[in-house]
């Protein structure tokens, strides 16, 4: 009896920053959330800082959307994620600042 061909799927793209590192920074409160991101979360979902941090702990690899250089500085790589968390469709982008070793959340809004 011939073997069935098992199709291998190409590896899923992943973020520039490992989610394990993101979760560790959130856990240790080494996070800076831009005011615009906080305002969008509040206006779009009624969420505060604690809700944003909780959502970041729930991000998964399959939520990854893309990575690209920042519009502000081409030396900074931003990761973009789209996710359905706590009943909401979120869109966020962020990076890790090399000098401060903090997670910088520059956007958090409704997708």
C-alpha positions as CSV (number, residue, x, y, z in Angstrom):
1,X,0.0,0.0,0.0
2,X,1.6,3.4,-1.0
3,X,2.3,6.0,1.6
4,X,0.1,9.0,1.7
5,X,1.9,12.2,0.8
6,X,2.0,14.5,3.7
7,X,2.0,18.1,2.5
8,X,4.3,20.3,4.4
9,X,3.1,23.8,4.9
10,X,5.7,26.5,4.7
11,X,6.7,27.9,8.1
12,X,4.5,30.6,9.4
13,X,6.1,34.0,9.4
14,X,6.8,35.3,12.9
15,X,7.5,38.6,14.5
16,X,10.9,40.2,14.7
17,X,10.6,40.2,18.5
18,X,9.9,36.8,20.2
19,X,6.6,36.7,22.0
20,X,8.3,35.1,24.9
21,X,10.4,38.3,25.3
22,X,7.3,40.5,24.9
23,X,5.5,38.5,27.7
24,X,8.5,38.8,30.0
25,X,8.7,42.6,29.5
26,X,4.9,42.9,30.2
27,X,5.3,40.7,33.3
28,X,8.1,42.8,34.6
29,X,6.2,46.1,33.7
30,X,9.0,47.2,31.4
31,X,6.5,48.8,29.0
32,X,5.8,52.3,27.7
33,X,2.4,52.8,26.1
34,X,2.2,55.9,23.9
35,X,-0.7,58.2,24.9
36,X,-2.2,57.8,21.4
37,X,-2.4,54.0,21.9
38,X,-4.0,54.5,25.4
39,X,-6.5,56.9,24.0
40,X,-7.4,54.6,21.1
41,X,-7.8,51.6,23.5
42,X,-10.0,53.7,25.8
43,X,-12.2,55.1,22.9
44,X,-12.4,51.9,20.9
45,X,-12.9,49.3,23.7
46,X,-13.2,51.2,27.0
47,X,-9.9,49.5,27.9
48,X,-7.2,50.9,30.3
49,X,-3.5,50.1,30.6
50,X,-4.2,46.8,32.5
51,X,-6.4,45.6,29.7
52,X,-3.8,46.4,27.1
53,X,-1.2,44.5,29.1
54,X,-3.5,41.6,29.5
55,X,-4.1,41.5,25.7
56,X,-0.4,41.5,25.1
57,X,0.0,38.4,27.3
58,X,-2.6,36.7,25.1
59,X,-0.9,37.4,21.7
60,X,-0.1,34.2,19.7
61,X,2.2,33.6,16.8
62,X,-0.8,33.2,14.4
63,X,-1.8,36.8,15.3
64,X,1.4,38.1,13.7
65,X,0.6,40.3,10.6
66,X,4.0,41.9,9.5
67,X,7.2,43.5,10.5
68,X,8.6,46.6,8.9
69,X,10.9,49.5,9.6
70,X,9.3,52.4,11.6
71,X,8.2,55.4,9.7
72,X,10.0,57.5,12.3
73,X,13.3,55.7,12.2
74,X,14.3,53.1,9.7
75,X,16.6,51.6,12.3
76,X,13.7,50.5,14.4
77,X,11.7,47.4,13.4
78,X,8.0,47.4,14.3
79,X,6.0,44.2,14.7
80,X,2.3,44.4,13.7
81,X,-0.3,42.1,15.1
82,X,-4.0,41.6,14.4
83,X,-6.0,39.5,17.0
84,X,-9.4,38.8,18.3
85,X,-9.1,39.1,22.1
86,X,-11.8,39.4,24.7
87,X,-14.4,39.8,22.0
88,X,-12.6,42.6,20.3
89,X,-10.7,42.8,17.0
90,X,-7.4,44.6,17.8
91,X,-4.6,46.0,15.7
92,X,-1.4,46.8,17.5
93,X,2.2,47.6,16.6
94,X,5.2,47.8,18.9
95,X,9.0,47.5,19.2
96,X,11.6,46.9,21.9
97,X,13.8,49.9,22.6
98,X,17.4,48.7,22.7
99,X,18.6,51.5,25.0
100,X,15.9,51.2,27.7
101,X,15.1,47.5,27.1
102,X,11.4,48.4,27.3
103,X,8.5,47.3,25.1
104,X,7.1,50.4,23.3
105,X,3.5,50.1,22.3
106,X,2.9,52.8,19.7
107,X,-0.6,51.8,18.6
108,X,-3.5,49.8,20.0
109,X,-6.8,50.2,18.3
110,X,-9.8,48.5,16.7
111,X,-8.9,46.7,13.5
